[in-house]
């Protein structure tokens, strides 16, 4: 069963690799492409480059086909810290996400009438840290109303056409529920009626809080907890089409997208995460970056969806998500397509995490 929500505070406890369950059994080599891609991004960022330069430069000498050598590299260059909550708990919630395929068109029609939008021109992003240093890394989103900054339009108003988004439609799709879950996943592909595939990546968000409609259906007695998965919510929507718009509007958060051109030189065919690199299926996670620094290797010990079968592996923290908050919270990227979506939609498992941090750098906190 998933652990209850934890405090946003985290404590790092030094650990030994021998004490990490599954460390010796996992293929560290499987995560290596994600680590190498992450290094390329981290070394181009300041001040992150100073933290990662030593380990990333050392990675260039490792035999990328030798699992033993890759595992030895991490053991030699990284100190493992188990993440715990401020209350001492070491187990939190691990969910899953994926890259879906939707059906759509560049032109609105009776079938394709649900828009996916680019970032609106009137969306403001205010960096509070520039005004108040104690609020470093805090940003709010809104819009101008006269001389005042007010919250940006919530989902209800956007879907009702109250926001000035005409002309910002990237594509029109045929299913409002699929469009809704694409926003939760943060990226996806659209099979175009005109031919070809459009890849979409996260561009921005309206600043409104995320509210789980699955939890809401459970609270209302519309769904049992065991069926409050992505698949269960989609089925509920098909059975209650008239009530669906009001349910979706209960989540005021709204995501805007950008078209993404695949990089022919990329070795990983995945959506672009927050770190700016393609996500590797089953080897990358979304995290709360105030707890787990982006780019860091993490050893994840959880179980497969709806089972007690161990899922213990090295992953890379290369993405974030609006609902991924707190010390013991992770979202595992399952990959592209229906099979990945089946696993991601059912995953609500308890899990533990070990942050691997460069030995030549002080702990992040």
C-alpha positions as CSV (number, residue, x, y, z in Angstrom):
1,X,0.0,0.0,0.0
2,X,1.3,3.5,-0.7
3,X,2.7,5.3,2.3
4,X,0.8,8.4,3.6
5,X,2.0,11.8,2.4
6,X,5.2,12.9,3.9
7,X,6.7,16.1,5.1
8,X,8.5,18.1,2.4
9,X,11.6,18.1,4.5
10,X,14.3,15.5,3.9
11,X,17.2,14.1,5.9
12,X,20.2,12.4,4.2
13,X,21.6,9.4,6.0
14,X,24.9,8.0,4.8
15,X,24.5,4.4,3.7
16,X,26.7,1.6,2.5
17,X,26.2,0.1,-1.0
18,X,26.0,-3.4,0.6
19,X,22.9,-2.2,2.6
20,X,21.0,-1.1,-0.5
21,X,18.5,-3.8,-1.5
22,X,19.1,-5.0,-5.0
23,X,22.2,-2.9,-5.7
24,X,24.4,-5.9,-6.6
25,X,21.6,-7.6,-8.6
26,X,20.6,-4.6,-10.8
27,X,22.2,-3.8,-14.1
28,X,23.9,-0.4,-13.6
29,X,24.8,-0.6,-17.3
30,X,21.1,-0.2,-18.2
31,X,21.0,3.3,-16.6
32,X,24.4,4.4,-18.1
33,X,23.0,6.1,-21.3
34,X,20.8,8.3,-19.1
35,X,23.7,9.2,-16.8
36,X,25.9,10.1,-19.8
37,X,23.2,12.2,-21.3
38,X,22.6,13.9,-18.0
39,X,26.3,14.8,-17.7
40,X,26.2,16.6,-21.0
41,X,23.4,18.8,-19.7
42,X,24.8,19.3,-16.2
43,X,28.3,20.4,-17.4
44,X,26.6,23.1,-19.3
45,X,24.9,24.6,-16.3
46,X,26.2,26.8,-13.6
47,X,26.6,26.2,-10.7
48,X,25.8,22.5,-11.3
49,X,28.9,22.0,-13.4
50,X,31.2,22.4,-10.4
51,X,29.4,19.7,-8.6
52,X,29.4,17.2,-11.4
53,X,32.6,17.9,-13.3
54,X,34.8,15.4,-11.5
55,X,32.5,12.4,-11.8
56,X,31.3,13.2,-15.3
57,X,34.8,13.6,-16.6
58,X,35.8,10.3,-15.0
59,X,32.8,8.6,-16.7
60,X,34.5,9.2,-20.1
61,X,37.1,6.5,-19.1
62,X,34.6,3.8,-18.2
63,X,33.9,0.9,-20.6
64,X,30.2,1.6,-21.5
65,X,29.7,-2.1,-22.3
66,X,30.9,-3.5,-19.0
67,X,28.3,-3.8,-16.2
68,X,30.9,-4.5,-13.6
69,X,32.9,-1.5,-14.6
70,X,29.9,0.8,-14.5
71,X,28.9,-0.4,-11.1
72,X,32.4,0.1,-9.8
73,X,32.4,3.6,-11.2
74,X,29.4,4.6,-9.2
75,X,30.8,3.0,-6.1
76,X,34.1,4.8,-6.5
77,X,32.8,8.2,-7.3
78,X,29.4,8.5,-5.4
79,X,28.4,8.3,-1.8
80,X,24.9,6.8,-1.2
81,X,22.6,8.7,1.1
82,X,19.2,7.2,2.1
83,X,16.4,9.7,1.9
84,X,14.2,9.9,4.9
85,X,11.5,12.3,6.1
86,X,12.0,14.7,8.9
87,X,9.9,12.3,11.0
88,X,12.3,9.4,10.4
89,X,10.2,7.6,7.8
90,X,12.1,6.0,4.9
91,X,9.2,5.0,2.7
92,X,7.1,7.1,0.4
93,X,5.0,7.0,-2.7
94,X,6.2,5.9,-6.1
95,X,3.9,6.5,-9.1
96,X,4.4,6.1,-12.8
97,X,4.0,8.1,-16.0
98,X,4.5,7.5,-19.7
99,X,4.4,9.1,-23.2
100,X,1.0,8.5,-24.7
101,X,-0.1,8.5,-28.4
102,X,-3.2,10.6,-29.2
103,X,-5.2,10.9,-32.4
104,X,-5.4,14.4,-33.8
105,X,-5.4,16.9,-36.6
106,X,-3.9,20.3,-37.5
107,X,-7.5,21.4,-38.3
108,X,-10.5,21.6,-36.1
109,X,-13.4,19.3,-37.1
110,X,-16.4,17.6,-35.6
111,X,-14.1,14.7,-34.6
112,X,-11.0,16.7,-33.6
113,X,-12.4,19.5,-31.5
114,X,-10.3,19.4,-28.3
115,X,-7.3,21.8,-28.5
116,X,-3.9,21.4,-27.1
117,X,-2.4,24.9,-26.6
118,X,1.0,26.6,-26.8
119,X,2.0,29.0,-24.0
120,X,-0.4,32.0,-24.0
121,X,0.9,35.5,-24.6
122,X,-0.6,36.8,-21.5
123,X,0.9,34.3,-19.1
124,X,3.3,36.0,-16.7
125,X,6.0,34.2,-14.7
126,X,7.1,36.2,-11.7
127,X,10.4,35.1,-10.1
128,X,9.9,36.1,-6.5
129,X,13.6,35.5,-5.7
130,X,14.4,38.6,-7.7
131,X,12.3,40.7,-5.4
132,X,12.9,38.9,-2.1
133,X,16.1,36.8,-1.8
134,X,14.6,34.6,0.9
135,X,12.1,33.4,-1.8
136,X,14.9,32.1,-4.1
137,X,13.6,29.5,-6.6
138,X,10.0,30.5,-5.9
139,X,7.9,31.5,-9.0
140,X,4.3,32.3,-9.5
141,X,2.2,32.5,-12.6
142,X,-0.5,34.9,-13.4
143,X,-1.9,37.6,-15.8
144,X,-2.4,41.3,-15.7
145,X,-5.8,42.7,-14.8
146,X,-5.3,46.5,-15.1
147,X,-2.2,47.1,-13.0
148,X,-2.7,44.1,-10.8
149,X,-1.2,40.6,-11.3
150,X,-4.0,38.1,-10.7
151,X,-4.0,34.2,-10.9
152,X,-4.1,32.9,-14.4
153,X,-7.3,31.4,-15.8
154,X,-8.1,27.9,-14.3
155,X,-9.1,24.9,-16.4
156,X,-12.8,25.7,-16.2
157,X,-12.3,29.1,-17.8
158,X,-9.8,27.8,-20.4
159,X,-12.1,25.1,-21.5
160,X,-15.0,27.5,-21.6
161,X,-13.1,29.8,-23.9
162,X,-12.7,32.7,-21.5
163,X,-8.9,32.8,-21.8
164,X,-7.4,34.6,-24.9
165,X,-6.0,31.5,-26.5
166,X,-7.3,31.8,-30.0
167,X,-4.5,31.1,-32.4
168,X,-2.5,29.2,-29.8
169,X,-3.8,25.8,-30.8
170,X,-1.0,23.4,-31.7
171,X,-3.3,20.6,-32.6
172,X,-6.8,19.3,-32.1
173,X,-7.5,15.8,-30.6
174,X,-10.5,13.6,-30.5
175,X,-10.8,12.8,-26.8
176,X,-11.0,15.2,-23.9
177,X,-9.9,12.6,-21.4
178,X,-6.8,11.7,-23.4
179,X,-6.0,15.4,-23.6
180,X,-6.4,15.8,-19.9
181,X,-4.1,12.9,-19.1
182,X,-1.5,14.1,-21.7
183,X,-1.3,17.2,-19.5
184,X,-0.6,15.0,-16.4
185,X,2.0,13.0,-18.3
186,X,3.6,16.2,-19.6
187,X,4.6,15.0,-23.0
188,X,3.3,12.8,-25.8
189,X,2.8,12.1,-29.4
190,X,-0.1,12.9,-31.7
191,X,-0.9,10.8,-34.8
192,X,-2.0,13.3,-37.3
193,X,-5.0,12.7,-39.6
194,X,-3.0,14.5,-42.3
195,X,-0.1,12.0,-41.9
196,X,2.9,12.0,-39.6
197,X,3.4,12.3,-35.9
198,X,3.7,15.5,-33.8
199,X,5.7,15.2,-30.7
200,X,4.7,17.5,-27.8
201,X,6.7,18.5,-24.8
202,X,5.9,20.4,-21.6
203,X,6.2,24.2,-22.1
204,X,4.6,25.8,-19.1
205,X,1.6,25.6,-16.6
206,X,-1.1,28.1,-15.6
207,X,0.1,28.2,-12.0
208,X,-3.1,26.7,-10.5
209,X,-2.7,23.9,-8.0
210,X,-3.0,20.3,-9.1
211,X,-6.0,18.4,-7.7
212,X,-6.4,14.6,-8.2
213,X,-9.7,13.8,-9.9
214,X,-9.2,10.1,-9.0
215,X,-9.1,11.0,-5.3
216,X,-12.2,13.1,-5.8
217,X,-14.1,10.2,-7.4
218,X,-13.1,8.0,-4.5
219,X,-14.3,10.6,-2.0
220,X,-17.6,10.9,-3.8
221,X,-18.1,7.1,-3.8
222,X,-18.0,7.0,-7.6
223,X,-15.0,4.7,-7.7
224,X,-13.5,2.3,-5.2
225,X,-9.9,3.1,-4.3
226,X,-8.6,0.0,-6.2
227,X,-10.0,1.3,-9.5
228,X,-8.9,5.0,-9.1
229,X,-6.2,4.5,-11.7
230,X,-5.8,6.2,-15.0
231,X,-7.6,3.3,-16.7
232,X,-10.4,3.4,-14.1
233,X,-10.9,7.2,-14.6
234,X,-11.0,6.9,-18.3
235,X,-13.6,4.1,-18.0
236,X,-15.7,6.3,-15.7
237,X,-15.5,9.2,-18.3
238,X,-16.8,6.9,-21.0
239,X,-19.7,5.8,-18.8
240,X,-20.5,9.4,-17.6
241,X,-19.9,11.7,-20.7
242,X,-22.3,14.4,-19.5
243,X,-20.6,14.7,-16.1
244,X,-17.1,14.5,-17.5
245,X,-16.4,18.2,-18.2
246,X,-17.4,19.2,-14.6
247,X,-15.1,16.5,-13.2
248,X,-12.1,17.6,-15.3
249,X,-12.7,21.2,-14.3
250,X,-12.2,20.1,-10.6
251,X,-8.5,20.1,-11.4
252,X,-7.7,23.8,-12.1
253,X,-4.1,23.1,-13.2
254,X,-3.6,23.3,-17.0
255,X,-0.5,22.5,-19.0
256,X,0.7,24.2,-22.2
257,X,2.9,22.4,-24.8
258,X,5.5,23.0,-27.4
259,X,6.3,21.1,-30.6
260,X,9.4,19.0,-30.2
261,X,11.6,18.0,-33.1
262,X,13.4,14.7,-32.5
263,X,17.1,14.9,-32.4
264,X,18.5,12.4,-34.9
265,X,21.8,12.2,-33.0
266,X,20.1,11.3,-29.7
267,X,20.8,7.8,-28.4
268,X,17.6,7.8,-26.3
269,X,14.2,8.0,-28.1
270,X,12.2,9.6,-25.2
271,X,10.5,12.8,-24.4
272,X,12.6,15.7,-23.1
273,X,12.5,16.0,-19.3
274,X,13.1,19.1,-17.2
275,X,16.9,18.6,-17.2
276,X,16.7,19.0,-21.0
277,X,17.6,15.5,-22.0
278,X,15.5,12.6,-23.4
279,X,14.1,10.3,-20.8
280,X,15.1,6.7,-20.8
281,X,12.3,4.2,-20.2
282,X,12.2,2.6,-16.8
283,X,15.5,4.3,-15.9
284,X,14.5,7.9,-15.3
285,X,12.3,9.4,-12.6
286,X,10.5,12.7,-11.9
287,X,11.3,14.2,-8.5
288,X,10.9,17.2,-6.3
289,X,14.0,19.1,-7.2
290,X,14.1,20.9,-3.9
291,X,14.8,17.5,-2.4
292,X,16.6,15.5,-5.1
293,X,18.8,17.7,-7.3
294,X,18.1,17.3,-11.0
295,X,20.6,15.0,-12.7
296,X,21.5,12.9,-9.7
297,X,21.6,9.1,-9.8
298,X,19.0,7.6,-7.4
299,X,18.6,3.9,-6.4
300,X,14.9,3.2,-6.2
301,X,13.6,0.2,-4.2
302,X,9.9,-0.3,-4.8
303,X,7.6,-3.0,-6.3
304,X,5.9,-3.5,-9.7
305,X,2.3,-2.2,-10.0
306,X,-0.3,-4.1,-8.0
307,X,2.2,-6.6,-6.8
308,X,4.8,-7.4,-4.2
309,X,7.5,-8.2,-6.8
310,X,10.6,-6.1,-6.1
311,X,11.5,-3.4,-8.6
312,X,15.0,-2.3,-7.5
313,X,17.1,-0.4,-9.9
314,X,19.4,2.6,-10.5
315,X,17.5,5.5,-12.1
316,X,18.3,9.1,-13.0
317,X,16.4,12.1,-11.6
318,X,15.9,14.0,-14.8
319,X,12.3,15.3,-14.7
320,X,9.8,17.0,-12.4
321,X,6.0,17.1,-12.1
322,X,3.3,19.3,-10.6
323,X,2.2,16.5,-8.3
324,X,5.6,15.3,-7.4
325,X,6.3,17.0,-4.1
326,X,8.0,15.9,-0.9
327,X,11.0,14.1,0.5
328,X,9.9,10.6,-0.5
329,X,8.2,11.0,-3.8
330,X,9.1,9.7,-7.2
331,X,7.4,9.2,-10.6
332,X,8.9,6.4,-12.7
333,X,8.9,6.9,-16.5
334,X,7.7,3.7,-18.1
335,X,8.2,4.7,-21.8
336,X,6.0,5.1,-24.8
337,X,2.7,3.5,-25.8
338,X,-0.2,1.5,-24.4
339,X,1.9,-1.1,-22.5
340,X,3.8,1.6,-20.7
341,X,0.6,3.4,-20.0
342,X,-0.9,0.3,-18.5
343,X,2.0,0.0,-16.0
344,X,2.1,3.7,-15.3
345,X,-1.6,4.1,-14.7
346,X,-1.6,1.3,-12.1
347,X,1.5,2.2,-10.2
348,X,1.0,3.5,-6.7
349,X,3.6,1.7,-4.7
350,X,5.5,2.3,-1.5
351,X,9.2,2.9,-2.2
352,X,12.6,3.9,-0.7
353,X,15.3,6.0,-2.3
354,X,19.0,6.4,-2.0
355,X,20.6,9.6,-3.5
356,X,24.0,9.0,-5.0
357,X,26.1,12.1,-4.6
358,X,29.6,12.9,-6.0
359,X,32.2,12.2,-3.3
360,X,34.2,15.3,-4.2
361,X,31.2,17.6,-3.5
362,X,29.5,18.5,-0.3
363,X,26.1,17.0,0.3
364,X,23.3,19.2,-1.2
365,X,21.9,19.9,2.3
